[in-house]
Amino acid sequence: MGGSTLATLFTLVVAIIWILVPFAIFGVRRVLGELLAEQRRTNALLEQIGGDRIPPPQPEPQPWRAP
């Protein structure tokens, strides 16, 4: 009897999560799009302010490779 109640409760929780997850994903996609647009705007503003003030590192870093 207790196992049946636990299984029913677990199934109910999984069903609720299954219904809510798509809405969360679409909400996050919109926010990530806004963040990406703001990041691009910030990068453009930084280029205008003085994009060449910080030189690139010399030599250019390379990924580590096993010998």
PDB file of N, H, CA, C and O in Angstrom:
ATOM      1  N   MET A   1       0.822  -1.185   0.000  1.00  0.00           N
ATOM      2  CA  MET A   1       0.000   0.000   0.000  1.00  0.00           C
ATOM      3  C   MET A   1       0.872   1.257   0.000  1.00  0.00           C
ATOM      4  O   MET A   1       0.581   2.199  -0.737  1.00  0.00           O
ATOM      5  N   GLY A   2       1.922   1.293   0.800  1.00  0.00           N
ATOM      6  H   GLY A   2       2.159   0.528   1.399  1.00  0.00           H
ATOM      7  CA  GLY A   2       2.791   2.460   0.866  1.00  0.00           C
ATOM      8  C   GLY A   2       3.580   2.663  -0.416  1.00  0.00           C
ATOM      9  O   GLY A   2       3.834   3.796  -0.823  1.00  0.00           O
ATOM     10  N   GLY A   3       3.968   1.559  -1.053  1.00  0.00           N
ATOM     11  H   GLY A   3       3.762   0.638  -0.722  1.00  0.00           H
ATOM     12  CA  GLY A   3       4.718   1.651  -2.301  1.00  0.00           C
ATOM     13  C   GLY A   3       3.869   2.204  -3.431  1.00  0.00           C
ATOM     14  O   GLY A   3       4.366   2.928  -4.294  1.00  0.00           O
ATOM     15  N   SER A   4       2.587   1.862  -3.425  1.00  0.00           N
ATOM     16  H   SER A   4       2.183   1.273  -2.724  1.00  0.00           H
ATOM     17  CA  SER A   4       1.681   2.361  -4.452  1.00  0.00           C
ATOM     18  C   SER A   4       1.484   3.873  -4.315  1.00  0.00           C
ATOM     19  O   SER A   4       1.438   4.589  -5.315  1.00  0.00           O
ATOM     20  N   THR A   5       1.369   4.349  -3.091  1.00  0.00           N
ATOM     21  H   THR A   5       1.407   3.768  -2.278  1.00  0.00           H
ATOM     22  CA  THR A   5       1.215   5.784  -2.850  1.00  0.00           C
ATOM     23  C   THR A   5       2.479   6.531  -3.258  1.00  0.00           C
ATOM     24  O   THR A   5       2.404   7.607  -3.850  1.00  0.00           O
ATOM     25  N   LEU A   6       3.620   5.969  -2.945  1.00  0.00           N
ATOM     26  H   LEU A   6       3.680   5.095  -2.463  1.00  0.00           H
ATOM     27  CA  LEU A   6       4.898   6.586  -3.315  1.00  0.00           C
ATOM     28  C   LEU A   6       5.060   6.627  -4.838  1.00  0.00           C
ATOM     29  O   LEU A   6       5.518   7.631  -5.385  1.00  0.00           O
ATOM     30  N   ALA A   7       4.694   5.558  -5.513  1.00  0.00           N
ATOM     31  H   ALA A   7       4.322   4.743  -5.069  1.00  0.00           H
ATOM     32  CA  ALA A   7       4.785   5.517  -6.972  1.00  0.00           C
ATOM     33  C   ALA A   7       3.838   6.532  -7.609  1.00  0.00           C
ATOM     34  O   ALA A   7       4.195   7.182  -8.591  1.00  0.00           O
ATOM     35  N   THR A   8       2.642   6.669  -7.059  1.00  0.00           N
ATOM     36  H   THR A   8       2.352   6.141  -6.261  1.00  0.00           H
ATOM     37  CA  THR A   8       1.685   7.642  -7.571  1.00  0.00           C
ATOM     38  C   THR A   8       2.198   9.061  -7.373  1.00  0.00           C
ATOM     39  O   THR A   8       2.095   9.889  -8.278  1.00  0.00           O
ATOM     40  N   LEU A   9       2.742   9.345  -6.216  1.00  0.00           N
ATOM     41  H   LEU A   9       2.825   8.673  -5.480  1.00  0.00           H
ATOM     42  CA  LEU A   9       3.292  10.673  -5.929  1.00  0.00           C
ATOM     43  C   LEU A   9       4.465  10.980  -6.861  1.00  0.00           C
ATOM     44  O   LEU A   9       4.565  12.082  -7.399  1.00  0.00           O
ATOM     45  N   PHE A  10       5.346  10.006  -7.046  1.00  0.00           N
ATOM     46  H   PHE A  10       5.265   9.111  -6.609  1.00  0.00           H
ATOM     47  CA  PHE A  10       6.481  10.178  -7.951  1.00  0.00           C
ATOM     48  C   PHE A  10       6.008  10.446  -9.379  1.00  0.00           C
ATOM     49  O   PHE A  10       6.538  11.329 -10.054  1.00  0.00           O
ATOM     50  N   THR A  11       5.017   9.691  -9.837  1.00  0.00           N
ATOM     51  H   THR A  11       4.586   8.974  -9.289  1.00  0.00           H
ATOM     52  CA  THR A  11       4.466   9.872 -11.186  1.00  0.00           C
ATOM     53  C   THR A  11       3.850  11.256 -11.336  1.00  0.00           C
ATOM     54  O   THR A  11       4.007  11.895 -12.376  1.00  0.00           O
ATOM     55  N   LEU A  12       3.155  11.721 -10.315  1.00  0.00           N
ATOM     56  H   LEU A  12       3.027  11.202  -9.469  1.00  0.00           H
ATOM     57  CA  LEU A  12       2.541  13.048 -10.353  1.00  0.00           C
ATOM     58  C   LEU A  12       3.601  14.144 -10.444  1.00  0.00           C
ATOM     59  O   LEU A  12       3.447  15.090 -11.217  1.00  0.00           O
ATOM     60  N   VAL A  13       4.671  14.024  -9.664  1.00  0.00           N
ATOM     61  H   VAL A  13       4.796  13.256  -9.037  1.00  0.00           H
ATOM     62  CA  VAL A  13       5.755  15.009  -9.695  1.00  0.00           C
ATOM     63  C   VAL A  13       6.428  15.018 -11.064  1.00  0.00           C
ATOM     64  O   VAL A  13       6.691  16.091 -11.608  1.00  0.00           O
ATOM     65  N   VAL A  14       6.708  13.860 -11.627  1.00  0.00           N
ATOM     66  H   VAL A  14       6.494  12.989 -11.185  1.00  0.00           H
ATOM     67  CA  VAL A  14       7.340  13.777 -12.944  1.00  0.00           C
ATOM     68  C   VAL A  14       6.425  14.371 -14.012  1.00  0.00           C
ATOM     69  O   VAL A  14       6.906  15.045 -14.923  1.00  0.00           O
ATOM     70  N   ALA A  15       5.123  14.137 -13.919  1.00  0.00           N
ATOM     71  H   ALA A  15       4.732  13.590 -13.179  1.00  0.00           H
ATOM     72  CA  ALA A  15       4.180  14.689 -14.892  1.00  0.00           C
ATOM     73  C   ALA A  15       4.158  16.210 -14.829  1.00  0.00           C
ATOM     74  O   ALA A  15       4.125  16.866 -15.870  1.00  0.00           O
ATOM     75  N   ILE A  16       4.174  16.779 -13.642  1.00  0.00           N
ATOM     76  H   ILE A  16       4.201  16.247 -12.796  1.00  0.00           H
ATOM     77  CA  ILE A  16       4.180  18.232 -13.490  1.00  0.00           C
ATOM     78  C   ILE A  16       5.462  18.817 -14.075  1.00  0.00           C
ATOM     79  O   ILE A  16       5.417  19.820 -14.788  1.00  0.00           O
ATOM     80  N   ILE A  17       6.595  18.203 -13.780  1.00  0.00           N
ATOM     81  H   ILE A  17       6.631  17.389 -13.200  1.00  0.00           H
ATOM     82  CA  ILE A  17       7.870  18.673 -14.322  1.00  0.00           C
ATOM     83  C   ILE A  17       7.859  18.554 -15.843  1.00  0.00           C
ATOM     84  O   ILE A  17       8.337  19.454 -16.533  1.00  0.00           O
ATOM     85  N   TRP A  18       7.325  17.464 -16.371  1.00  0.00           N
ATOM     86  H   TRP A  18       6.936  16.733 -15.810  1.00  0.00           H
ATOM     87  CA  TRP A  18       7.271  17.239 -17.815  1.00  0.00           C
ATOM     88  C   TRP A  18       6.457  18.334 -18.510  1.00  0.00           C
ATOM     89  O   TRP A  18       6.780  18.736 -19.627  1.00  0.00           O
ATOM     90  N   ILE A  19       5.420  18.804 -17.857  1.00  0.00           N
ATOM     91  H   ILE A  19       5.158  18.477 -16.949  1.00  0.00           H
ATOM     92  CA  ILE A  19       4.580  19.856 -18.430  1.00  0.00           C
ATOM     93  C   ILE A  19       5.274  21.217 -18.349  1.00  0.00           C
ATOM     94  O   ILE A  19       5.148  22.015 -19.278  1.00  0.00           O
ATOM     95  N   LEU A  20       6.000  21.505 -17.271  1.00  0.00           N
ATOM     96  H   LEU A  20       6.103  20.857 -16.516  1.00  0.00           H
ATOM     97  CA  LEU A  20       6.578  22.827 -17.043  1.00  0.00           C
ATOM     98  C   LEU A  20       7.915  23.059 -17.754  1.00  0.00           C
ATOM     99  O   LEU A  20       8.251  24.208 -18.041  1.00  0.00           O
ATOM    100  N   VAL A  21       8.670  22.031 -18.041  1.00  0.00           N
ATOM    101  H   VAL A  21       8.397  21.098 -17.808  1.00  0.00           H
ATOM    102  CA  VAL A  21      10.008  22.197 -18.611  1.00  0.00           C
ATOM    103  C   VAL A  21      10.011  22.939 -19.958  1.00  0.00           C
ATOM    104  O   VAL A  21      10.868  23.805 -20.137  1.00  0.00           O
ATOM    105  N   PRO A  22       9.136  22.666 -20.894  1.00  0.00           N
ATOM    106  CA  PRO A  22       9.186  23.419 -22.162  1.00  0.00           C
ATOM    107  C   PRO A  22       9.024  24.925 -21.967  1.00  0.00           C
ATOM    108  O   PRO A  22       9.672  25.711 -22.658  1.00  0.00           O
ATOM    109  N   PHE A  23       8.164  25.330 -21.033  1.00  0.00           N
ATOM    110  H   PHE A  23       7.637  24.691 -20.472  1.00  0.00           H
ATOM    111  CA  PHE A  23       7.991  26.757 -20.775  1.00  0.00           C
ATOM    112  C   PHE A  23       9.263  27.370 -20.217  1.00  0.00           C
ATOM    113  O   PHE A  23       9.607  28.501 -20.560  1.00  0.00           O
ATOM    114  N   ALA A  24       9.957  26.648 -19.373  1.00  0.00           N
ATOM    115  H   ALA A  24       9.678  25.729 -19.094  1.00  0.00           H
ATOM    116  CA  ALA A  24      11.226  27.143 -18.819  1.00  0.00           C
ATOM    117  C   ALA A  24      12.272  27.278 -19.918  1.00  0.00           C
ATOM    118  O   ALA A  24      13.023  28.253 -19.942  1.00  0.00           O
ATOM    119  N   ILE A  25      12.329  26.316 -20.822  1.00  0.00           N
ATOM    120  H   ILE A  25      11.719  25.523 -20.803  1.00  0.00           H
ATOM    121  CA  ILE A  25      13.321  26.360 -21.900  1.00  0.00           C
ATOM    122  C   ILE A  25      13.074  27.557 -22.801  1.00  0.00           C
ATOM    123  O   ILE A  25      14.015  28.277 -23.137  1.00  0.00           O
ATOM    124  N   PHE A  26      11.824  27.786 -23.201  1.00  0.00           N
ATOM    125  H   PHE A  26      11.060  27.201 -22.928  1.00  0.00           H
ATOM    126  CA  PHE A  26      11.532  28.925 -24.067  1.00  0.00           C
ATOM    127  C   PHE A  26      11.783  30.243 -23.353  1.00  0.00           C
ATOM    128  O   PHE A  26      12.220  31.204 -23.985  1.00  0.00           O
ATOM    129  N   GLY A  27      11.523  30.314 -22.063  1.00  0.00           N
ATOM    130  H   GLY A  27      11.168  29.532 -21.550  1.00  0.00           H
ATOM    131  CA  GLY A  27      11.812  31.522 -21.297  1.00  0.00           C
ATOM    132  C   GLY A  27      13.305  31.799 -21.230  1.00  0.00           C
ATOM    133  O   GLY A  27      13.728  32.950 -21.337  1.00  0.00           O
ATOM    134  N   VAL A  28      14.093  30.772 -21.057  1.00  0.00           N
ATOM    135  H   VAL A  28      13.749  29.837 -20.970  1.00  0.00           H
ATOM    136  CA  VAL A  28      15.541  30.932 -20.982  1.00  0.00           C
ATOM    137  C   VAL A  28      16.103  31.338 -22.341  1.00  0.00           C
ATOM    138  O   VAL A  28      17.032  32.144 -22.406  1.00  0.00           O
ATOM    139  N   ARG A  29      15.559  30.797 -23.420  1.00  0.00           N
ATOM    140  H   ARG A  29      14.805  30.142 -23.367  1.00  0.00           H
ATOM    141  CA  ARG A  29      16.045  31.163 -24.759  1.00  0.00           C
ATOM    142  C   ARG A  29      15.864  32.657 -25.007  1.00  0.00           C
ATOM    143  O   ARG A  29      16.750  33.295 -25.576  1.00  0.00           O
ATOM    144  N   ARG A  30      14.746  33.219 -24.595  1.00  0.00           N
ATOM    145  H   ARG A  30      14.026  32.701 -24.133  1.00  0.00           H
ATOM    146  CA  ARG A  30      14.500  34.644 -24.794  1.00  0.00           C
ATOM    147  C   ARG A  30      15.499  35.469 -23.998  1.00  0.00           C
ATOM    148  O   ARG A  30      16.056  36.440 -24.512  1.00  0.00           O
ATOM    149  N   VAL A  31      15.725  35.093 -22.760  1.00  0.00           N
ATOM    150  H   VAL A  31      15.273  34.305 -22.343  1.00  0.00           H
ATOM    151  CA  VAL A  31      16.667  35.829 -21.910  1.00  0.00           C
ATOM    152  C   VAL A  31      18.083  35.715 -22.460  1.00  0.00           C
ATOM    153  O   VAL A  31      18.824  36.698 -22.462  1.00  0.00           O
ATOM    154  N   LEU A  32      18.470  34.528 -22.927  1.00  0.00           N
ATOM    155  H   LEU A  32      17.868  33.730 -22.925  1.00  0.00           H
ATOM    156  CA  LEU A  32      19.808  34.366 -23.501  1.00  0.00           C
ATOM    157  C   LEU A  32      19.978  35.208 -24.758  1.00  0.00           C
ATOM    158  O   LEU A  32      21.057  35.749 -24.997  1.00  0.00           O
ATOM    159  N   GLY A  33      18.929  35.324 -25.562  1.00  0.00           N
ATOM    160  H   GLY A  33      18.052  34.884 -25.368  1.00  0.00           H
ATOM    161  CA  GLY A  33      18.988  36.182 -26.732  1.00  0.00           C
ATOM    162  C   GLY A  33      19.197  37.639 -26.358  1.00  0.00           C
ATOM    163  O   GLY A  33      19.963  38.348 -27.010  1.00  0.00           O
ATOM    164  N   GLU A  34      18.513  38.089 -25.304  1.00  0.00           N
ATOM    165  H   GLU A  34      17.891  37.512 -24.775  1.00  0.00           H
ATOM    166  CA  GLU A  34      18.694  39.464 -24.835  1.00  0.00           C
ATOM    167  C   GLU A  34      20.112  39.678 -24.307  1.00  0.00           C
ATOM    168  O   GLU A  34      20.720  40.718 -24.561  1.00  0.00           O
ATOM    169  N   LEU A  35      20.635  38.704 -23.579  1.00  0.00           N
ATOM    170  H   LEU A  35      20.141  37.859 -23.372  1.00  0.00           H
ATOM    171  CA  LEU A  35      21.993  38.820 -23.059  1.00  0.00           C
ATOM    172  C   LEU A  35      23.013  38.871 -24.189  1.00  0.00           C
ATOM    173  O   LEU A  35      23.978  39.633 -24.123  1.00  0.00           O
ATOM    174  N   LEU A  36      22.806  38.067 -25.217  1.00  0.00           N
ATOM    175  H   LEU A  36      22.022  37.448 -25.270  1.00  0.00           H
ATOM    176  CA  LEU A  36      23.720  38.064 -26.353  1.00  0.00           C
ATOM    177  C   LEU A  36      23.703  39.413 -27.073  1.00  0.00           C
ATOM    178  O   LEU A  36      24.755  39.930 -27.449  1.00  0.00           O
ATOM    179  N   ALA A  37      22.521  39.979 -27.265  1.00  0.00           N
ATOM    180  H   ALA A  37      21.666  39.559 -26.959  1.00  0.00           H
ATOM    181  CA  ALA A  37      22.419  41.287 -27.914  1.00  0.00           C
ATOM    182  C   ALA A  37      23.114  42.359 -27.076  1.00  0.00           C
ATOM    183  O   ALA A  37      23.804  43.219 -27.622  1.00  0.00           O
ATOM    184  N   GLU A  38      22.939  42.313 -25.772  1.00  0.00           N
ATOM    185  H   GLU A  38      22.378  41.613 -25.329  1.00  0.00           H
ATOM    186  CA  GLU A  38      23.584  43.297 -24.891  1.00  0.00           C
ATOM    187  C   GLU A  38      25.098  43.123 -24.899  1.00  0.00           C
ATOM    188  O   GLU A  38      25.833  44.109 -24.853  1.00  0.00           O
ATOM    189  N   GLN A  39      25.571  41.887 -24.957  1.00  0.00           N
ATOM    190  H   GLN A  39      24.974  41.085 -24.995  1.00  0.00           H
ATOM    191  CA  GLN A  39      27.010  41.629 -25.006  1.00  0.00           C
ATOM    192  C   GLN A  39      27.614  42.201 -26.287  1.00  0.00           C
ATOM    193  O   GLN A  39      28.690  42.799 -26.263  1.00  0.00           O
ATOM    194  N   ARG A  40      26.912  42.013 -27.405  1.00  0.00           N
ATOM    195  H   ARG A  40      26.038  41.527 -27.424  1.00  0.00           H
ATOM    196  CA  ARG A  40      27.395  42.576 -28.671  1.00  0.00           C
ATOM    197  C   ARG A  40      27.424  44.097 -28.616  1.00  0.00           C
ATOM    198  O   ARG A  40      28.364  44.719 -29.112  1.00  0.00           O
ATOM    199  N   ARG A  41      26.400  44.701 -28.015  1.00  0.00           N
ATOM    200  H   ARG A  41      25.636  44.196 -27.612  1.00  0.00           H
ATOM    201  CA  ARG A  41      26.354  46.155 -27.871  1.00  0.00           C
ATOM    202  C   ARG A  41      27.516  46.642 -27.013  1.00  0.00           C
ATOM    203  O   ARG A  41      28.155  47.642 -27.341  1.00  0.00           O
ATOM    204  N   THR A  42      27.791  45.944 -25.919  1.00  0.00           N
ATOM    205  H   THR A  42      27.272  45.132 -25.652  1.00  0.00           H
ATOM    206  CA  THR A  42      28.894  46.310 -25.040  1.00  0.00           C
ATOM    207  C   THR A  42      30.230  46.201 -25.770  1.00  0.00           C
ATOM    208  O   THR A  42      31.086  47.076 -25.634  1.00  0.00           O
ATOM    209  N   ASN A  43      30.410  45.131 -26.545  1.00  0.00           N
ATOM    210  H   ASN A  43      29.714  44.421 -26.655  1.00  0.00           H
ATOM    211  CA  ASN A  43      31.656  44.967 -27.294  1.00  0.00           C
ATOM    212  C   ASN A  43      31.840  46.096 -28.304  1.00  0.00           C
ATOM    213  O   ASN A  43      32.948  46.603 -28.475  1.00  0.00           O
ATOM    214  N   ALA A  44      30.754  46.490 -28.976  1.00  0.00           N
ATOM    215  H   ALA A  44      29.854  46.078 -28.838  1.00  0.00           H
ATOM    216  CA  ALA A  44      30.848  47.590 -29.944  1.00  0.00           C
ATOM    217  C   ALA A  44      31.220  48.893 -29.236  1.00  0.00           C
ATOM    218  O   ALA A  44      32.042  49.656 -29.742  1.00  0.00           O
ATOM    219  N   LEU A  45      30.629  49.149 -28.085  1.00  0.00           N
ATOM    220  H   LEU A  45      29.960  48.529 -27.674  1.00  0.00           H
ATOM    221  CA  LEU A  45      30.961  50.361 -27.332  1.00  0.00           C
ATOM    222  C   LEU A  45      32.418  50.350 -26.876  1.00  0.00           C
ATOM    223  O   LEU A  45      33.091  51.380 -26.922  1.00  0.00           O
ATOM    224  N   LEU A  46      32.899  49.210 -26.442  1.00  0.00           N
ATOM    225  H   LEU A  46      32.353  48.373 -26.404  1.00  0.00           H
ATOM    226  CA  LEU A  46      34.291  49.107 -26.017  1.00  0.00           C
ATOM    227  C   LEU A  46      35.243  49.338 -27.183  1.00  0.00           C
ATOM    228  O   LEU A  46      36.304  49.936 -27.005  1.00  0.00           O
ATOM    229  N   GLU A  47      34.881  48.877 -28.358  1.00  0.00           N
ATOM    230  H   GLU A  47      34.019  48.391 -28.503  1.00  0.00           H
ATOM    231  CA  GLU A  47      35.703  49.126 -29.546  1.00  0.00           C
ATOM    232  C   GLU A  47      35.759  50.623 -29.846  1.00  0.00           C
ATOM    233  O   GLU A  47      36.812  51.136 -30.226  1.00  0.00           O
ATOM    234  N   GLN A  48      34.648  51.322 -29.679  1.00  0.00           N
ATOM    235  H   GLN A  48      33.793  50.905 -29.371  1.00  0.00           H
ATOM    236  CA  GLN A  48      34.620  52.764 -29.923  1.00  0.00           C
ATOM    237  C   GLN A  48      35.474  53.507 -28.911  1.00  0.00           C
ATOM    238  O   GLN A  48      36.175  54.455 -29.267  1.00  0.00           O
ATOM    239  N   ILE A  49      35.423  53.090 -27.660  1.00  0.00           N
ATOM    240  H   ILE A  49      34.854  52.320 -27.370  1.00  0.00           H
ATOM    241  CA  ILE A  49      36.135  53.794 -26.594  1.00  0.00           C
ATOM    242  C   ILE A  49      37.637  53.697 -26.794  1.00  0.00           C
ATOM    243  O   ILE A  49      38.345  54.686 -26.606  1.00  0.00           O
ATOM    244  N   GLY A  50      38.123  52.565 -27.157  1.00  0.00           N
ATOM    245  H   GLY A  50      37.548  51.761 -27.309  1.00  0.00           H
ATOM    246  CA  GLY A  50      39.567  52.389 -27.331  1.00  0.00           C
ATOM    247  C   GLY A  50      39.882  50.930 -27.489  1.00  0.00           C
ATOM    248  O   GLY A  50      40.471  50.310 -26.604  1.00  0.00           O
ATOM    249  N   GLY A  51      39.496  50.387 -28.602  1.00  0.00           N
ATOM    250  H   GLY A  51      39.017  50.890 -29.322  1.00  0.00           H
ATOM    251  CA  GLY A  51      39.610  48.954 -28.809  1.00  0.00           C
ATOM    252  C   GLY A  51      41.022  48.437 -28.895  1.00  0.00           C
ATOM    253  O   GLY A  51      41.250  47.259 -28.618  1.00  0.00           O
ATOM    254  N   ASP A  52      41.996  49.271 -29.271  1.00  0.00           N
ATOM    255  H   ASP A  52      41.811  50.228 -29.496  1.00  0.00           H
ATOM    256  CA  ASP A  52      43.356  48.783 -29.465  1.00  0.00           C
ATOM    257  C   ASP A  52      44.284  49.128 -28.306  1.00  0.00           C
ATOM    258  O   ASP A  52      45.502  49.013 -28.437  1.00  0.00           O
ATOM    259  N   ARG A  53      43.726  49.547 -27.179  1.00  0.00           N
ATOM    260  H   ARG A  53      42.736  49.640 -27.072  1.00  0.00           H
ATOM    261  CA  ARG A  53      44.584  49.912 -26.052  1.00  0.00           C
ATOM    262  C   ARG A  53      45.232  48.705 -25.396  1.00  0.00           C
ATOM    263  O   ARG A  53      46.326  48.817 -24.842  1.00  0.00           O
ATOM    264  N   ILE A  54      44.581  47.565 -25.449  1.00  0.00           N
ATOM    265  H   ILE A  54      43.693  47.474 -25.899  1.00  0.00           H
ATOM    266  CA  ILE A  54      45.141  46.356 -24.851  1.00  0.00           C
ATOM    267  C   ILE A  54      45.625  45.463 -25.987  1.00  0.00           C
ATOM    268  O   ILE A  54      44.815  44.920 -26.737  1.00  0.00           O
ATOM    269  N   PRO A  55      46.943  45.308 -26.118  1.00  0.00           N
ATOM    270  CA  PRO A  55      47.462  44.487 -27.222  1.00  0.00           C
ATOM    271  C   PRO A  55      47.178  43.005 -26.988  1.00  0.00           C
ATOM    272  O   PRO A  55      47.044  42.581 -25.840  1.00  0.00           O
ATOM    273  N   PRO A  56      47.085  42.216 -28.048  1.00  0.00           N
ATOM    274  CA  PRO A  56      46.886  40.774 -27.877  1.00  0.00           C
ATOM    275  C   PRO A  56      48.127  40.154 -27.245  1.00  0.00           C
ATOM    276  O   PRO A  56      49.232  40.661 -27.440  1.00  0.00           O
ATOM    277  N   PRO A  57      47.969  39.083 -26.504  1.00  0.00           N
ATOM    278  CA  PRO A  57      49.126  38.449 -25.857  1.00  0.00           C
ATOM    279  C   PRO A  57      50.114  37.912 -26.894  1.00  0.00           C
ATOM    280  O   PRO A  57      49.718  37.435 -27.957  1.00  0.00           O
ATOM    281  N   GLN A  58      51.384  37.997 -26.573  1.00  0.00           N
ATOM    282  H   GLN A  58      51.705  38.385 -25.709  1.00  0.00           H
ATOM    283  CA  GLN A  58      52.437  37.506 -27.465  1.00  0.00           C
ATOM    284  C   GLN A  58      53.192  36.396 -26.770  1.00  0.00           C
ATOM    285  O   GLN A  58      53.590  36.622 -25.627  1.00  0.00           O
ATOM    286  N   PRO A  59      53.425  35.269 -27.306  1.00  0.00           N
ATOM    287  CA  PRO A  59      52.813  34.742 -28.517  1.00  0.00           C
ATOM    288  C   PRO A  59      51.360  34.316 -28.243  1.00  0.00           C
ATOM    289  O   PRO A  59      50.941  34.201 -27.091  1.00  0.00           O
ATOM    290  N   GLU A  60      50.627  34.093 -29.296  1.00  0.00           N
ATOM    291  H   GLU A  60      50.968  34.187 -30.232  1.00  0.00           H
ATOM    292  CA  GLU A  60      49.233  33.678 -29.162  1.00  0.00           C
ATOM    293  C   GLU A  60      49.173  32.338 -28.407  1.00  0.00           C
ATOM    294  O   GLU A  60      49.891  31.406 -28.770  1.00  0.00           O
ATOM    295  N   PRO A  61      48.336  32.226 -27.370  1.00  0.00           N
ATOM    296  CA  PRO A  61      48.282  30.974 -26.597  1.00  0.00           C
ATOM    297  C   PRO A  61      47.807  29.797 -27.465  1.00  0.00           C
ATOM    298  O   PRO A  61      46.918  29.945 -28.304  1.00  0.00           O
ATOM    299  N   GLN A  62      48.413  28.646 -27.246  1.00  0.00           N
ATOM    300  H   GLN A  62      49.135  28.526 -26.565  1.00  0.00           H
ATOM    301  CA  GLN A  62      48.045  27.424 -27.966  1.00  0.00           C
ATOM    302  C   GLN A  62      47.484  26.419 -26.955  1.00  0.00           C
ATOM    303  O   GLN A  62      47.929  26.397 -25.808  1.00  0.00           O
ATOM    304  N   PRO A  63      46.542  25.609 -27.347  1.00  0.00           N
ATOM    305  CA  PRO A  63      46.021  24.595 -26.444  1.00  0.00           C
ATOM    306  C   PRO A  63      47.099  23.557 -26.117  1.00  0.00           C
ATOM    307  O   PRO A  63      47.944  23.242 -26.954  1.00  0.00           O
ATOM    308  N   TRP A  64      47.058  23.035 -24.899  1.00  0.00           N
ATOM    309  H   TRP A  64      46.371  23.290 -24.219  1.00  0.00           H
ATOM    310  CA  TRP A  64      48.040  22.051 -24.477  1.00  0.00           C
ATOM    311  C   TRP A  64      47.770  20.733 -25.189  1.00  0.00           C
ATOM    312  O   TRP A  64      46.619  20.319 -25.333  1.00  0.00           O
ATOM    313  N   ARG A  65      48.828  20.086 -25.627  1.00  0.00           N
ATOM    314  H   ARG A  65      49.763  20.422 -25.510  1.00  0.00           H
ATOM    315  CA  ARG A  65      48.715  18.781 -26.274  1.00  0.00           C
ATOM    316  C   ARG A  65      49.653  17.808 -25.593  1.00  0.00           C
ATOM    317  O   ARG A  65      50.783  18.147 -25.242  1.00  0.00           O
ATOM    318  N   ALA A  66      49.171  16.607 -25.416  1.00  0.00           N
ATOM    319  H   ALA A  66      48.253  16.331 -25.701  1.00  0.00           H
ATOM    320  CA  ALA A  66      49.979  15.578 -24.775  1.00  0.00           C
ATOM    321  C   ALA A  66      51.163  15.230 -25.664  1.00  0.00           C
ATOM    322  O   ALA A  66      51.028  15.169 -26.886  1.00  0.00           O
ATOM    323  N   PRO A  67      52.319  15.003 -25.058  1.00  0.00           N
ATOM    324  CA  PRO A  67      53.515  14.651 -25.863  1.00  0.00           C
ATOM    325  C   PRO A  67      53.396  13.305 -26.527  1.00  0.00           C
ATOM    326  O   PRO A  67      54.314  12.879 -27.228  1.00  0.00           O
TER     327      PRO A  67
END
